[in-house]
Structures are given as C-alpha cells and as structure tokens.
C-alpha cells in the first residue's frame, strides 16, 4: 500500500503482465533471500510494505532460533550456566540431531524432574500473548498448565496471571463467578411507617378464561412491617401513578419519612417528587440492586409472581379477575408469617391475626434484632463470594452483563469513577455525557490492556 500510494503521485497506468513475460524483475517478486537477511541492519522491502512483524508476533510461535538468540543474553540463563550447569540441557528443533544450529537451553526441574525450555525475559510476554490468543483466552490455571508442559521461567504463574488480569477481551467478555468489593451492611429498619418502597411490576401476561391479558401492578410496601398494597394498572403515566399512590397509601396510612423508588420515569420525575414534598416526605431515589434499599420489593415481586401463577390454575367467576387475583395475593402476603420476623405483616400493624380473631403481641425490638441478625448473616454469605477491593476516584469500571445473556453482549465500558460511597456501595460513574449512580454489584474493576513486549 505504501508503494502504491507513492506511485499514484505519478498517475501511472497499471497493467497485469504474466510472470513468464515479465523480463524485468521487481523487488517484491524477485527479492533475493541470502544469509545477509539475518543481519539486523537488513532492510526488508516486504516488511516495509506489508508490516508483517506484528502479524508474526501475534500469529506465529517463537522459533528456536529466536529463543536461542535471546537466551544468550538472558541473566537467568547466565546464572544457571555459572551456578547450576547440571540443570541445563539442550533441545534441538530437529529432535534426531545432537549438534548444530536451531537449539535452545532447557532446565531440569528439581521437583518433578521434567525438562522444559527456558524462555528469556524478553520473549515471555510475546509467548504468553500467542498462547492466550490462540487458545481463545483461557484462565490462569489452564493456560499455566498448558505452557508449563513445555516452557519454564521464574515466577511463570505470576507473569501469566498479570497478563490475563489486564487482558481487554477477557475483562469485557468473561462473566466470572465473583464480584469485586465487599458489600456493606444495609441499614436496619427501626420502626413501622418510616420508609415506604414503591415500584412497578410486570408486564404480567396471563391467559384467563382463554383470553390473553397483559397488565402491570403498582406495589407499595412498608419496609419494617412488610404491609403491602398491590394495585393493577392499565397505564404507567406519571400523573396516574402519583394520584394512585396518594389515594391508596398516603390517605390511608401514617405519613412516612421517606419514599424509596428506582430511577424509572414513572417515579423519578418532577410530578411524583413534588407530591412527596407537599406531604413533607423525602424523595429517595435508589440505584439498581442497592443493598440499602428495595431488596424487600424485589423479593415481594418474586412471591407475587408465584401467587399470580397459582391462581391461573382455577376458573375465575369474577367480572374483573385481575383485581381479584392481585387482591388475593396482597391478602396472602399480609396474613403469612415472615421467615425473619416470625410475625405476619398484619400482626405487626394491628396486633391482630388476619385469619383468627386472636391478639398477637408483636415485639418491635425483637423484630429489629431478628432483622439485624438476618442482615449480618446474608451479608457474610454474599461477601464470601466476592473479592475484597477498594474502589477509588479515578478508577475505571465495566458495567456487567448478565450471565445468561442471549444477546451475548460484552461488558460495557470502561467508565471512570467520579465518586464512591462506601457506606452504601454506590459508585458515580461518567457515562457518556451524564453521571450515573450504580451499585458495586453491577460493576467490576477494569485493569486495562496488558503491555506487549
């Protein structure tokens, strides 16, 4: 291409000539390969035109000739020659030969007794890159075991681990089983009606009486007691959501201190926030999967889905079956004893049982202690599967894609960390032209590309 661009300045007319008719040899097709080609001062026309050196580094394994040349300059090989010559051997590229060129030094391992080729420091990254690329980016153990069959050098596993840690393709493509950064303990709710979490669930798609029905629900729950309202909706307009929340919760129950909601447009808007401020309630938007906020809502949505599907197995005689199904689900949740608190939401709210006319003395302090113990236990279990890591301003992170992603998307990023709240585990990252809060559950550190030697 370089030659063509140079010649095009003269506006030549190019015509194909068969080789047998081409009496004047050109440099590209008649380049003489003599012994002088091995001289470092040799100027290769082919390499200049086609730039084959990078291709050779990435696609071709290192030759015995190259290894031997670098071994003669390598400090580790020289130390072995001086202090442990009995561990050194010689391996020929042509295995049947015992003398001549194309040979490399080998080292006999003092533990397993196996003989392996010594790779000098100047070629280690190049060889690792070749194996990593050719074998489609194996992990540290698999790549080490593969290379260890034939090669050796000091701290070989550390070299491979550092390369894989910084590999751009591995970081973007591989899911991994462990997260980075320990999840902080979430706050324990201390009293009823203080924090209310709201969210939308759905769309739910069901076949009822041979008719397909699609609907959403507005779910509202008191974080301490677990008392829930589940309301089917046919529109997600922010004005409708605002009015429904005011009518069905704020005008029925004690005024909360905060309302927790996600960053969806149905709640994170001027209309909804203004209504909360009018009621002297603090709007509290959250990030996805934030350990301090609406885990109770996500769990309740899983239970709600099971309860709705259970009801599909029977005939519905009501004119409005969706209203009946969601109402029945809300009643079931209110009347069922919670696994952590050992009380039902109704018992915590009314000191009464919803099924029997009995009085239940629910101890608020005991509930708080049980929640605290459950939070600590869950936090310890989750952090066992995570790698300790301290995020700091200036780091770069990737936004994780799901493990079972049918679109086979790569992790997004890297994005720079602008701030980190260790109390909530929330990062603020620069994403395109805006700042986005995101929980550390949804990211992993980006360590950059490995340098190639």
C-alpha positions in Angstrom: 0.0 0.0 0.0 2.9 2.4 0.8 4.4 1.7 -2.7 1.0 2.1 -4.4 0.4 5.5 -2.7 3.9 6.6 -3.7 3.4 5.6 -7.3 -0.1 7.1 -7.6 1.5 10.6 -7.4 2.8 9.9 -10.9 -0.6 8.8 -12.2 0.7 5.5 -13.8 -1.5 3.2 -15.8 -1.2 -0.3 -14.3 -1.4 -3.4 -16.5 -1.1 -7.1 -15.5 1.9 -9.0 -17.0 2.3 -12.7 -16.7 5.4 -13.9 -14.9 6.8 -15.7 -17.9 6.6 -12.4 -19.9 8.0 -10.2 -17.2 11.6 -10.0 -18.1 12.4 -7.1 -15.7 12.2 -8.4 -12.2 10.7 -6.2 -9.4 11.8 -6.1 -5.8 8.6 -7.7 -4.5 8.7 -10.8 -6.6 12.5 -11.2 -7.0 13.7 -10.3 -3.6 17.0 -12.3 -3.0 16.9 -14.2 0.3 20.5 -14.7 1.2 22.3 -15.2 4.5 22.6 -11.5 4.9 18.8 -11.4 5.6 19.5 -12.4 9.2 21.6 -9.3 9.7 19.8 -6.8 12.0 20.7 -3.9 9.6 19.0 -5.6 6.7 16.2 -3.5 5.2 13.2 -5.7 4.3 11.1 -4.4 1.5 8.4 -6.9 2.3 8.2 -5.9 6.0 8.1 -2.3 5.0 5.2 -2.8 2.5 3.1 -5.3 4.4 4.3 -4.8 8.0 4.5 -8.5 8.8 6.3 -8.1 12.1 3.2 -7.5 14.2 1.5 -10.4 12.5 4.4 -12.7 13.2 4.4 -11.7 16.9 0.6 -12.4 17.3 0.1 -15.4 14.9 3.4 -17.3 14.8 5.0 -19.2 17.7 8.5 -18.1 18.6 11.2 -20.0 16.7 14.1 -21.9 18.3 16.5 -19.5 16.6 14.9 -16.5 18.3 14.8 -18.2 21.7 18.4 -19.2 21.5 19.5 -15.7 20.4 17.7 -14.2 23.4 18.8 -16.9 25.8 22.5 -16.0 25.3 21.7 -12.5 26.7 19.3 -13.6 29.5 20.6 -13.1 33.1 18.7 -16.1 34.4 20.3 -18.5 31.8 23.7 -17.0 32.6 23.2 -17.6 36.4 22.3 -21.3 35.7 25.4 -21.6 33.5 27.6 -20.3 36.3 26.0 -21.8 39.4 23.9 -24.8 38.3 25.2 -26.1 35.0 24.0 -29.6 35.8 20.4 -28.4 35.5 20.9 -27.2 32.0 20.3 -29.2 28.9 20.0 -28.8 25.1 17.0 -29.3 22.9 17.2 -29.4 19.1 14.3 -28.3 16.8 15.1 -31.4 14.8 14.8 -33.9 17.6 17.0 -36.5 15.9 20.0 -34.2 15.8 22.6 -33.9 18.6 24.6 -31.0 17.3 24.2 -28.0 15.0 22.1 -24.8 15.0 18.4 -24.4 16.0 18.9 -25.5 19.6 17.7 -24.0 22.9 18.7 -24.3 26.5 16.5 -26.4 28.8 16.2 -26.7 32.5 15.5 -29.8 34.6 13.0 -29.1 37.4 14.4 -30.2 40.8 10.9 -31.2 42.0 9.2 -33.2 39.2 12.4 -33.9 37.2 10.9 -32.8 33.9 12.9 -30.9 31.3 11.5 -27.6 29.9 12.6 -24.9 27.5 13.8 -21.7 29.3 12.1 -18.6 28.0 14.2 -15.5 28.4 12.6 -12.4 29.9 12.5 -10.5 26.5 10.2 -13.2 25.0 7.8 -14.1 27.9 5.1 -11.6 27.2 5.2 -12.4 23.5 4.9 -16.1 24.1 2.1 -15.6 26.6 0.2 -13.4 24.2 0.5 -16.0 21.5 -0.9 -18.8 23.7 -3.6 -16.6 25.2 -4.8 -15.5 21.7 -4.5 -18.9 20.0 -6.3 -20.8 22.8 -9.1 -18.2 22.9 -8.2 -16.7 26.2 -8.1 -19.5 28.8 -7.9 -18.7 32.5 -4.8 -18.6 34.6 -4.7 -22.3 35.6 -5.5 -23.8 32.2 -3.0 -21.5 30.4 -0.3 -22.1 33.0 -0.8 -25.9 32.9 -0.6 -25.8 29.1 2.5 -23.7 28.8 4.2 -25.4 31.7 4.3 -28.7 29.8 7.0 -27.2 27.5 8.4 -24.0 29.0 9.6 -22.5 32.2 10.9 -19.3 33.7 11.0 -17.8 37.2 7.5 -16.7 38.6 5.9 -18.1 35.5 2.4 -18.2 37.0 2.6 -14.6 38.2 3.5 -13.5 34.6 0.5 -15.3 33.2 -1.8 -14.0 35.9 -0.8 -10.4 35.3 -1.3 -10.8 31.6 -4.8 -12.3 32.0 -5.8 -9.7 34.6 -5.1 -6.9 32.2 -6.5 -8.6 29.0 -9.1 -6.3 27.5 -11.0 -9.1 25.8 -11.2 -11.2 29.0 -12.4 -8.4 31.0 -15.2 -7.5 28.5 -16.3 -10.9 27.6 -16.0 -13.2 30.6 -18.6 -13.2 33.3 -16.8 -14.7 36.2 -18.2 -16.1 39.4 -17.0 -13.5 41.9 -17.7 -9.8 42.3 -15.2 -7.1 43.4 -15.6 -5.1 46.6 -17.3 -6.1 49.8 -21.0 -5.3 50.1 -21.6 -3.0 53.2 -24.3 -3.9 55.7 -27.6 -2.3 54.9 -29.5 -0.2 57.5 -31.9 -2.0 59.8 -35.4 -0.5 59.9 -36.2 0.5 63.4 -39.9 1.5 63.3 -43.1 1.0 61.2 -44.2 3.5 58.6 -40.9 5.3 58.4 -39.7 4.0 54.9 -42.1 3.1 52.1 -40.8 1.4 49.0 -42.8 1.8 45.7 -42.2 0.1 42.4 -43.9 -1.3 39.3 -44.1 -5.0 38.5 -44.8 -6.6 35.1 -45.8 -6.6 32.5 -47.7 -9.7 33.5 -49.1 -11.8 30.7 -51.7 -14.4 31.5 -54.4 -16.4 29.8 -57.6 -16.2 31.8 -60.7 -17.9 30.5 -59.0 -18.4 27.2 -58.3 -14.7 26.9 -54.8 -13.2 26.9 -54.5 -10.4 29.5 -51.5 -8.1 29.9 -51.2 -5.8 32.9 -48.8 -4.1 35.3 -49.1 -3.5 39.1 -48.2 -0.7 41.4 -46.7 -2.2 44.5 -46.2 -0.3 47.8 -44.8 -1.8 50.9 -43.8 -0.6 54.4 -40.2 -1.8 54.8 -40.4 -2.6 58.5 -43.8 -4.5 58.8 -44.0 -5.8 55.2 -47.6 -4.5 54.8 -48.2 -4.3 51.1 -50.7 -2.8 48.6 -50.8 -4.3 45.1 -52.8 -2.4 42.6 -53.3 -3.4 38.9 -52.8 -0.5 36.5 -53.5 -0.1 32.8 -51.3 3.0 32.3 -47.9 4.0 33.5 -48.4 7.7 33.1 -46.7 9.6 35.9 -49.8 11.6 36.8 -51.8 8.4 37.2 -49.1 6.8 39.4 -48.9 10.0 41.5 -52.6 10.1 42.1 -52.9 6.4 42.8 -50.1 6.5 45.4 -51.7 9.4 47.2 -55.2 7.9 47.2 -54.3 4.4 48.1 -51.5 4.9 50.5 -50.9 8.5 51.8 -54.6 9.0 52.6 -54.8 5.6 54.3 -51.7 5.1 56.4 -49.4 7.1 58.6 -47.2 9.6 56.8 -43.7 8.1 56.1 -40.4 9.9 56.5 -39.0 8.6 53.1 -40.3 7.0 49.9 -37.8 4.8 48.1 -38.1 4.3 44.4 -35.9 3.3 41.5 -34.8 5.5 38.6 -37.7 4.6 36.3 -39.5 7.5 34.7 -42.8 6.7 36.5 -41.3 7.8 39.8 -38.1 9.7 39.1 -39.9 12.8 37.7 -41.0 16.3 38.8 -44.6 15.3 39.2 -44.1 12.5 41.7 -41.3 14.2 43.6 -43.4 17.4 44.0 -46.3 15.4 45.5 -43.9 13.9 48.1 -42.5 17.3 49.0 -46.1 18.6 49.5 -46.6 15.8 52.1 -43.3 16.6 53.7 -41.8 13.3 52.6 -38.2 12.9 51.5 -37.9 11.5 47.9 -35.2 8.9 48.0 -34.2 7.5 44.5 -32.1 4.4 44.5 -29.7 2.5 42.3 -30.4 -0.9 40.9 -29.8 -3.7 43.5 -28.7 -1.3 46.1 -28.2 -3.2 49.4 -29.6 -0.4 51.5 -33.0 0.0 49.7 -35.6 -2.0 47.9 -34.5 -5.7 48.2 -37.8 -6.3 50.0 -39.7 -5.1 46.9 -37.7 -7.3 44.6 -38.3 -10.3 46.9 -42.0 -9.5 47.1 -42.3 -9.4 43.3 -41.0 -12.9 43.1 -43.6 -14.1 45.6 -46.3 -12.1 43.8 -45.4 -13.9 40.5 -45.8 -17.3 42.1 -49.1 -16.3 43.7 -50.5 -15.0 40.4 -49.5 -18.1 38.5 -51.1 -20.4 41.2 -54.4 -18.6 40.6 -54.3 -19.3 36.9 -54.9 -23.0 37.6 -58.5 -22.3 38.6 -61.6 -20.9 37.0 -62.4 -17.2 37.6 -66.0 -16.2 38.1 -65.4 -12.5 38.7 -66.0 -9.8 36.2 -62.6 -8.3 36.9 -60.3 -11.3 37.5 -57.1 -9.3 37.6 -58.4 -7.2 40.5 -59.4 -10.4 42.3 -56.0 -12.1 41.7 -54.0 -9.1 42.9 -56.2 -8.5 45.9 -55.9 -12.2 46.9 -52.1 -12.0 46.6 -52.0 -8.9 48.8 -54.1 -10.6 51.5 -52.0 -13.7 51.4 -48.8 -11.7 51.9 -50.3 -9.7 54.8 -51.5 -12.9 56.5 -48.4 -15.0 56.1 -45.7 -15.1 58.8 -42.4 -13.7 57.6 -39.5 -16.1 57.8 -37.2 -13.5 59.5 -39.6 -11.5 61.8 -41.7 -14.6 62.8 -44.8 -12.3 62.5 -47.2 -11.6 59.7 -47.4 -8.0 58.4 -51.0 -7.8 59.8 -49.8 -8.8 63.2 -47.1 -6.2 63.2 -49.6 -3.5 62.1 -52.7 -4.3 64.0 -51.5 -6.7 66.8 -54.2 -9.0 65.4 -54.2 -12.1 63.2 -56.0 -11.8 59.9 -57.3 -15.4 59.9 -58.3 -16.0 63.6 -59.7 -13.4 65.9 -56.7 -13.6 68.2 -54.5 -10.9 69.6 -50.8 -11.2 68.9 -48.3 -9.2 71.0 -45.7 -8.3 68.4 -42.4 -7.0 70.0 -40.9 -4.3 67.8 -37.4 -4.6 69.4 -37.4 -8.4 68.9 -38.3 -7.8 65.2 -35.5 -5.4 64.8 -33.0 -7.8 66.4 -34.1 -10.6 64.1 -33.8 -8.4 61.1 -30.3 -7.3 62.2 -29.2 -10.9 62.6 -30.5 -11.9 59.2 -28.8 -8.9 57.5 -25.4 -9.8 59.1 -25.8 -13.5 58.1 -26.8 -12.7 54.5 -24.1 -10.1 54.2 -21.4 -12.5 55.3 -22.6 -15.2 52.9 -22.6 -12.8 50.0 -19.2 -11.4 50.7 -17.7 -14.9 50.8 -18.3 -15.0 47.1 -16.7 -11.6 46.5 -13.1 -10.4 46.1 -12.0 -7.6 48.6 -11.4 -4.5 46.5 -11.4 -0.8 47.4 -12.8 1.4 44.7 -11.3 4.9 44.5 -11.8 8.1 42.4 -10.1 7.8 39.0 -10.6 4.0 38.7 -12.3 2.6 35.6 -15.1 0.0 35.8 -17.1 -2.2 33.4 -20.9 -2.5 33.7 -21.6 -6.2 33.9 -23.9 -8.0 31.5 -26.0 -10.9 32.8 -24.5 -14.4 33.0 -27.2 -15.9 30.7 -27.4 -13.2 28.2 -29.0 -14.4 24.9 -27.6 -11.4 23.1 -24.1 -12.3 24.1 -23.3 -8.7 24.9 -19.9 -7.7 26.2 -19.5 -5.8 29.5 -20.0 -2.1 28.8 -17.2 0.4 29.4 -14.8 1.2 30.7 -16.2 4.2 32.6 -14.3 6.4 35.1 -15.3 6.5 38.7 -16.1 10.1 39.9 -17.2 9.3 43.5 -17.7 6.3 45.7 -19.9 6.0 48.8 -18.5 3.1 50.8 -21.5 3.2 53.2 -24.0 2.3 50.5 -21.6 0.6 48.0 -22.7 3.1 45.3 -20.4 4.4 42.6 -20.9 7.5 40.5 -19.5 7.0 37.0 -19.0 9.2 34.0 -21.2 7.6 31.3 -21.3 9.4 28.0 -22.4 13.0 28.9 -24.0 12.3 32.3 -23.2 11.0 35.7 -24.8 7.7 36.7 -25.1 6.1 40.2 -24.6 2.4 40.2 -24.1 -0.3 42.9 -20.8 -2.2 43.0 -22.8 -5.4 42.5 -23.3 -4.4 38.9 -19.7 -3.5 38.0 -16.2 -4.9 38.1 -12.8 -3.0 38.0 -11.2 -2.5 34.6 -7.4 -3.0 34.8 -6.6 -2.0 31.2 -4.8 -3.8 28.5 -1.6 -5.7 29.1 1.6 -4.2 27.6 3.2 -6.4 25.0 7.0 -6.9 24.7 
